[in-house]
Amino acid sequence: MLIPVDLREWIPENHLVHFIIEAVEGLEIGSFKVNERGSGDEQYPPEMMLALLIYCYATKRMSSRVIEEATHTDIAVRYICGGKAHPDHTVICRFRSGNKAAFKEAFTKVLILAKEMGHLKRVGAISVDGTKIHANASKHAAVSYQRAGEMIAETEQEVAELIKKAEEADAKPLEAGLTIPEEIARRDIRKGELQRARKIMEARYAEAKGESGKEGEKEPANEGKGPDGGEKGKSKKPLEEYQYNFTDEDSRIMKAGNGKHFEQSYNAQAAVDISSMLVLGNYVTNHVNDAKELPSVVDRVDQSVYEVETVIADAGFFSEAAITAIEQEDEKGTRQGPLVYCSVGRQKHHRSVQDLEQHKEPAPVAPDATMTEKMAQRLKTKAGKEYYKKRKETVEPVFGIIKQAMGFRQFLLRGLEKVNIEWDLVTLAYDFRRLFALSQG
């Protein structure tokens, strides 16, 4: 070709990549982490790097090496990079893990863009849910408190045998390349790691007992669960069963799928607008259940962008204390915060013939009724049924799109702080996909 190729001619006008590039440029992100000295690896425009990550995450490519390869082989990705730039996978990885503030700013500004485009209302209802995402660690790299103690004893025994062997002049030699001092040092390191793991598990156990052992009024069976999933007043599992993962110590073993098997995971939370299906708030926790997460999820929604009027959640989030904190009734009993519709028990997916029949509005509850009684009555009203129906139609499909269409089923980064950064990026990429779909029609 005698004339340089214009990549725009190879990409349809209504392609997602055009929308992402134009939107990122219009967001004017000011919190990028930039190397002002210009030292080290080749520098790239931060807007280009952000657009690159958003587009690749939105199109099922999360690995930094896969993204680097796409800068050579994918036309849309080459268009983002100007046709000639090819960021190295280490540069991509550093940018991803070092721009938490920029991703947060972009997340907020894309919602403001959605409002300006008329796709997001100022006031509305959110649907809240959590999903388990695999950690970048195998559950086989975990050890229980009891097993760690056994391994420490085994290690001490091996060290004693090696010392005795060193003292014996006629002892059989070790395999080629192995020395007794190095083997002793290796076992000392292993012992130190196991002892540290046991101390961390002891601290977690003490925290769980402290949180689940507070005195107070009697609560429902699914109320007041601690970080380990224990019931109020006792720790569900003994210290001996606590586990620690050497690959990612912040991750936890959690129930996965239909609850019949367990995986090393994190618990990713999201608040979704029921009208536009845009993610409005998000974060990741390593709590194995959602019993204490509802106020935190609601707080993640920026009230200056979107005023939450109604909150919808399933039974896993139900907690009298949490709902009371969200609704914020004054001394006269007048609600000041959002109205919550949260199931107090597992709901059937199949509707019976009786469910299809018209029913009268349920009678109001007594003024001194508990929050559980109030919520059960609230969900039987026509408004309650309509709102709760929206939960399955909004937040669950969002998780389905993220896991299936975007292919995000496992975090690539490790540690609670870094997986929160990656979840910001994932939900940001989802919002770009969703906003692009809304703009098409």
C-alpha positions in Angstrom: 0.0 0.0 0.0 1.5 3.3 -1.1 -0.8 5.3 1.1 -1.0 4.7 4.9 -4.1 2.9 6.0 -6.9 4.8 7.9 -8.1 2.3 10.4 -11.4 4.2 10.7 -12.4 2.9 7.3 -12.1 -0.7 8.5 -14.4 -0.2 11.5 -18.2 0.4 11.3 -19.4 3.8 12.3 -21.6 2.4 15.0 -18.9 0.3 16.6 -18.4 0.2 20.4 -14.8 1.3 20.0 -15.8 4.7 18.6 -18.2 5.3 21.6 -15.5 4.3 24.1 -12.8 6.6 22.6 -15.1 9.6 22.4 -16.6 9.1 25.8 -13.2 8.6 27.6 -11.9 11.8 25.9 -15.0 13.7 27.0 -14.8 12.5 30.7 -11.6 14.6 31.2 -10.2 12.3 34.0 -7.8 14.3 36.1 -6.6 11.7 38.6 -4.4 9.5 36.5 -1.1 8.4 38.0 1.5 9.8 35.7 5.3 9.5 35.8 6.2 13.1 35.5 9.9 12.4 35.1 9.4 10.2 32.0 11.8 7.6 33.3 11.5 3.8 33.0 9.4 2.1 30.3 7.9 4.0 27.3 5.1 6.4 28.3 1.6 6.3 26.8 -1.3 8.7 27.0 -3.4 7.7 30.1 -6.7 8.3 28.2 -5.5 5.8 25.5 -4.6 3.2 28.3 -8.0 3.7 29.9 -9.8 3.2 26.6 -7.7 0.2 25.9 -8.6 -1.5 29.2 -12.3 -0.6 29.0 -12.6 -1.9 25.5 -10.7 -5.1 26.2 -12.5 -5.9 29.4 -15.8 -5.2 27.6 -14.9 -7.7 24.9 -13.8 -10.6 27.0 -10.0 -9.9 27.3 -8.7 -9.3 30.8 -5.2 -10.7 30.8 -2.4 -8.1 30.3 -0.6 -10.5 27.9 -3.8 -11.0 25.9 -4.3 -7.3 25.7 -0.7 -6.7 24.6 -1.2 -9.3 21.8 -4.4 -7.6 20.7 -2.6 -4.4 20.1 -0.9 -6.3 17.2 -3.7 -8.4 15.9 -7.1 -6.7 16.6 -8.1 -3.8 14.3 -10.3 -2.0 17.0 -7.5 -2.3 19.6 -4.9 -1.0 17.1 -7.2 1.9 16.4 -7.3 2.8 20.1 -3.5 2.7 20.2 -3.1 4.8 17.1 -1.9 1.9 14.9 1.7 2.0 16.2 1.6 1.9 20.0 2.0 -1.5 21.6 2.1 -1.2 25.4 3.9 -4.0 27.1 2.0 -6.4 29.4 3.9 -5.1 32.4 3.0 -1.5 31.5 -0.7 -2.6 31.2 -0.6 -4.4 34.5 1.0 -1.4 36.3 -1.5 1.0 34.9 -4.4 -1.3 35.9 -3.2 -1.7 39.5 -2.0 1.9 40.0 -5.0 4.0 38.9 -7.7 3.3 41.5 -8.6 7.0 41.8 -8.9 7.3 38.0 -11.2 4.3 37.7 -13.4 5.7 40.5 -13.5 9.1 38.8 -14.3 7.5 35.4 -17.1 5.4 37.0 -18.8 8.5 38.4 -18.4 10.6 35.3 -19.8 7.9 33.0 -23.0 8.0 35.1 -23.1 11.7 34.8 -22.7 11.2 31.0 -25.6 8.8 31.1 -27.8 11.4 32.8 -26.8 14.0 30.2 -27.7 11.5 27.4 -31.1 11.0 29.1 -30.6 7.4 30.0 -30.3 7.8 33.8 -32.9 9.5 36.0 -32.0 11.8 38.9 -34.1 9.8 41.4 -35.0 6.1 41.4 -34.8 2.6 42.7 -31.7 0.3 42.9 -31.5 -3.5 43.0 -28.7 -4.9 45.1 -27.0 -8.2 45.0 -23.7 -10.0 45.4 -21.9 -12.7 43.4 -19.0 -14.9 44.1 -16.0 -14.3 41.9 -13.0 -16.8 42.0 -9.8 -15.4 43.5 -6.5 -15.8 41.7 -5.7 -18.6 44.1 -6.5 -22.3 44.4 -8.3 -23.7 47.4 -5.6 -26.4 47.4 -3.1 -23.6 48.5 -5.1 -23.2 51.7 -4.4 -24.8 55.0 -6.6 -25.2 58.1 -5.6 -24.1 61.6 -5.4 -27.7 62.7 -3.5 -28.8 59.7 -1.0 -25.9 60.1 -0.3 -27.0 63.6 0.3 -30.6 62.5 2.7 -29.3 59.7 4.6 -27.2 62.2 5.1 -30.3 64.3 6.2 -32.3 61.2 8.6 -29.5 60.3 10.2 -29.4 63.7 10.6 -33.2 63.6 12.3 -33.0 60.2 14.7 -30.3 61.5 15.6 -32.4 64.5 16.4 -35.3 62.1 18.5 -33.1 59.9 20.5 -31.8 62.9 21.0 -35.4 64.2 22.1 -36.4 60.7 24.6 -33.5 60.6 26.1 -34.7 63.9 26.6 -38.3 62.7 29.9 -38.7 60.8 28.9 -41.8 59.0 25.4 -40.6 58.0 24.2 -41.3 54.4 24.7 -38.2 52.2 21.8 -36.3 50.7 20.9 -36.2 47.0 23.2 -34.3 44.8 22.9 -30.5 45.2 21.2 -30.7 48.6 22.9 -29.6 51.8 21.7 -30.0 55.4 22.0 -26.2 56.3 19.9 -25.2 53.3 17.3 -27.8 54.1 17.1 -26.7 57.7 16.8 -23.0 56.6 14.1 -24.0 54.1 12.1 -25.7 56.9 12.6 -22.8 59.2 11.0 -20.5 56.6 8.1 -22.9 56.2 7.6 -23.0 59.9 7.6 -19.2 60.2 4.9 -19.0 57.4 2.7 -21.6 59.1 3.0 -19.8 62.5 2.1 -16.5 60.8 -0.9 -18.2 59.2 -2.1 -19.5 62.5 -1.9 -16.1 64.1 -4.0 -14.6 61.3 -6.6 -17.3 61.7 -6.7 -16.7 65.5 -7.3 -13.0 64.8 -10.1 -13.8 62.4 -11.7 -16.2 64.8 -11.5 -13.7 67.6 -13.1 -11.0 65.3 -15.9 -13.4 64.4 -16.6 -14.3 68.0 -16.6 -10.6 68.9 -19.0 -9.6 66.2 -21.4 -12.6 66.6 -21.3 -12.5 70.4 -22.8 -9.1 71.2 -25.7 -9.1 73.5 -29.0 -7.7 72.3 -32.5 -8.4 71.3 -33.4 -11.7 69.8 -33.2 -11.6 66.1 -34.3 -13.9 63.2 -32.2 -16.9 62.4 -30.7 -15.2 59.3 -29.8 -12.1 61.3 -26.5 -11.0 62.7 -24.1 -13.3 60.9 -20.4 -12.6 61.4 -17.6 -12.7 58.8 -17.4 -16.5 59.0 -21.1 -17.0 58.5 -21.8 -17.8 62.1 -25.1 -17.3 63.8 -25.6 -14.6 66.4 -24.2 -15.6 69.8 -21.7 -18.1 68.6 -19.0 -18.7 66.0 -20.4 -21.2 63.5 -17.1 -23.1 63.0 -14.4 -23.8 65.5 -10.9 -22.3 65.3 -9.5 -25.7 64.0 -11.6 -25.4 60.8 -10.5 -21.8 59.9 -8.4 -21.7 56.7 -5.6 -19.5 55.3 -4.6 -19.3 51.7 -0.9 -18.8 51.0 -1.4 -17.4 47.5 -4.0 -14.8 48.4 -4.5 -14.4 52.1 -7.4 -12.0 51.8 -9.6 -14.5 49.8 -11.9 -17.0 51.5 -13.4 -20.4 50.7 -17.0 -19.7 49.8 -20.0 -21.6 48.6 -20.2 -21.5 44.8 -22.8 -22.3 42.2 -25.8 -24.1 43.8 -24.0 -24.2 47.1 -23.0 -27.8 46.9 -19.3 -27.1 46.4 -16.7 -24.5 47.6 -14.2 -22.3 45.8 -11.5 -19.8 46.8 -13.4 -16.6 46.1 -14.4 -13.0 46.9 -17.9 -11.6 47.3 -18.5 -8.8 44.6 -21.4 -6.4 45.4 -23.3 -4.2 43.0 -26.2 -1.7 43.1 -28.0 -1.5 39.8 -30.6 1.1 38.6 -33.8 -0.8 37.8 -34.6 1.4 34.8 -31.3 1.7 32.9 -29.6 -1.4 34.3 -26.4 0.7 34.9 -24.2 -0.2 37.8 -24.4 2.7 40.2 -22.3 1.4 43.1 -19.9 -1.5 43.7 -17.2 -3.0 46.0 -15.7 -6.3 46.9 -15.7 -7.9 50.3 -14.3 -11.2 51.7 -17.3 -11.8 53.9 -18.8 -15.2 52.9 -22.4 -13.9 53.1 -24.4 -10.7 52.5 -26.0 -10.3 55.9 -24.2 -7.1 56.8 -23.6 -5.6 53.3 -26.8 -3.7 52.5 -25.9 -0.3 54.1 -22.4 -0.4 52.5 -23.8 -1.1 49.0 -26.3 1.7 49.3 -23.6 4.1 50.6 -21.5 3.3 47.4 -24.1 5.1 45.3 -23.0 8.7 44.8 -26.1 10.7 46.0 -24.9 13.8 44.0 -25.4 11.8 40.8 -28.3 9.5 41.7 -30.7 9.9 44.7 -31.7 6.4 45.9 -35.5 6.4 46.7 -36.0 2.6 46.9 -33.8 -0.3 47.6 -34.5 -3.9 46.6 -32.6 -6.9 47.9 -33.1 -10.7 48.5 -33.3 -12.6 51.7 -29.5 -12.9 52.0 -29.3 -9.2 52.8 -32.1 -9.1 55.4 -31.1 -7.6 58.7 -33.3 -5.5 61.0 -30.3 -3.4 62.0 -29.3 -2.8 58.4 -32.8 -1.8 57.2 -33.3 0.4 60.2 -30.0 2.2 59.4 -31.0 2.7 55.8 -34.6 3.9 56.3 -33.6 6.3 59.2 -36.9 6.9 61.0 -37.1 9.9 63.2 -38.6 10.1 66.7 -42.1 10.3 65.2 -41.6 7.2 63.0 -41.3 9.2 59.8 -38.9 7.6 57.3 -36.0 9.9 56.2 -34.0 7.5 54.0 -34.8 5.2 51.1 -37.7 2.6 51.4 -36.4 -0.9 51.5 -38.0 -4.0 49.9 -36.0 -7.0 51.2 -37.3 -10.5 51.4 -37.4 -12.1 54.8 -37.2 -15.6 53.4 -36.4 -17.5 50.2 -38.8 -16.7 47.4 -40.2 -19.3 45.0 -39.2 -18.8 41.4 -42.3 -20.6 40.1 -45.7 -18.9 40.6 -48.6 -21.0 41.5 -52.2 -20.5 40.3 -53.0 -18.8 43.6 -50.2 -16.4 43.0 -51.8 -15.4 39.7 -55.1 -14.5 41.3 -55.9 -11.0 42.4 -55.5 -10.4 46.1 -56.6 -7.6 48.4 -53.9 -5.4 49.9 -52.7 -6.9 53.2 -53.9 -5.2 56.4 -51.4 -2.8 58.0 -49.2 -4.1 60.8 -49.4 -2.9 64.4 -47.4 0.2 65.2 -45.1 -1.8 67.5 -44.5 -4.5 64.9 -40.9 -5.7 64.3 -39.0 -4.9 61.1 -39.4 -8.5 60.1 -43.2 -8.2 60.3 -43.3 -4.9 58.6 -41.2 -6.2 55.7 -43.3 -9.3 55.3 -46.4 -7.2 55.0 -44.6 -4.7 52.7 -43.7 -7.4 50.2 -47.3 -8.7 50.0 -48.5 -5.3 48.7 -48.9 -4.7 45.0 -46.0 -2.2 45.0 -43.9 -4.6 47.0 -44.5 -7.5 44.5 -43.8 -5.2 41.5 -40.5 -3.9 43.0 -39.3 -7.3 44.1 -40.0 -8.7 40.6 -37.6 -6.0 39.3 -34.7 -7.5 41.3 -34.5 -10.7 39.2 -34.9 -8.6 36.0 -32.1 -6.2 36.7 -29.2 -7.1 38.9 -29.1 -10.8 38.2 -28.8 -10.2 34.4 -26.0 -7.7 35.0 -24.0 -10.4 36.8 -24.9 -12.8 33.9 -23.5 -10.4 31.3 -20.4 -9.7 33.3 -19.7 -13.4 33.7 -20.9 -14.8 30.4 -20.7 -12.0 27.8 -17.7 -10.3 29.2 -16.1 -13.6 30.4 -15.1 -12.3 33.9 -15.2 -15.2 36.3 -11.9 -14.8 38.1 -9.9 -11.9 39.5 -6.4 -11.5 38.0 -5.1 -9.4 40.8 -4.6 -10.5 44.4 -5.4 -9.0 47.7 -8.7 -7.2 48.8 -7.5 -3.7 47.8 -6.4 -4.8 44.3 -9.5 -6.9 43.5 -11.6 -3.8 44.4 -9.6 -1.9 41.7 -10.3 -4.7 39.2 -14.0 -4.8 40.1 -14.2 -1.0 39.5 -12.7 -1.6 36.1 -15.1 -4.5 35.3 -18.2 -2.6 36.3 -16.9 0.5 34.4 -16.5 -1.6 31.3 -20.0 -3.0 31.8 -21.5 0.5 32.1 -19.8 1.5 28.9 -21.3 -1.5 27.1 -24.7 -0.8 28.6 -24.6 2.9 27.8 -23.6 2.2 24.2 -26.5 -0.3 23.9 -28.9 2.3 25.3 -27.5 4.9 22.8 -28.2 2.6 19.9 -31.7 2.5 20.6 
